[in-house]
Amino acid sequence: MEEKSRHEIIMRAKISYAEQKTNMSMRAWVDRELSEIGMPPMSDEECENYQLTSIPRIFQDV
């Protein structure tokens, strides 16, 4: 079985985040997905590149 790339995992996590009704921040959601498969959490630079926010959804303007 082919191992998924970090990019693919991040993109899939962003999609699943949009579909969920969670108050977690997008960064926390993606970090959780990465940690479940043993990958390191997002760096600040990666978050900027992937446009991930660390503000919980409850405090974001929707």
C-alpha angles and dihedrals in degrees: 000000000000116000115240117243121244089244092055092049092050092048093048090048090052090053094047090047090056090052096050129081096224128137092213118116117256090244092054090048093052092044089053091051091049094047091052089065096038100258123137119258124264118284120225089252092053091049090054092047093049093039094238119165125213092204113107113248092242089067097044124098105247 
